[in-house]
Structures are given as structure tokens and as C-alpha cells.
Amino acid sequence: MEIKFAPEGVMPEAPERLSKKSAKRRIQIQRAEKLFEPGIEYTESQVNILLMPLFEDHVFARRILIEQGTLDRTPTGSKYWVKTS
């Protein structure tokens, strides 16, 4: 079964799997980055709610956003925010 991905600049109609191909995954993550506003703190639930329409595995997507430096969080994971350098 071929997995279809929404093209760059288009929000998917249904949650997608994160692509294993780096170019497609980059597009998916860039799409997710646009959901978060600098200067706003989000709870873990709020982050999940924003990511759920985009990704089948929103927890993994959240982890990628943190690991690549888009989002930062408190050590307890209770608050998230857009990381600025």
C-alpha cells in the first residue's frame, strides 16, 4: 500500500504517518512548526491537540520538534514553547 502525503504548503486532510524519507519528513515538520507562536507557553495537552490532526503518532512528532530545537520544555514536560536560539 502506497502512503500518500499532502504536498508542501497544504494541510493534510487526515493525520499522516511521519515519513521515513528526510525530505518529506522535513515538509511535515515545517508544517507543524507553523502551528506554534513564539512567546506563548503551551501545556502538553495543547501541543498534542495541535499535532493530532497532522500526525498519526503525535507523541513522536512532538519529540522530533523538541529534538530538532523547534520547541523547548520544562524538565517535567508541563510547559512547551517555541525555542528562540
Secondary structure, DSSP 8 states (H G I E B T S, - for coil): -------TT---SS-B---SSHHHHHHHHHHHHTT--TT--B-HHHHHHHHTTTBTTHHHHHHHHHHTTSEEE-TTSS-EEE---
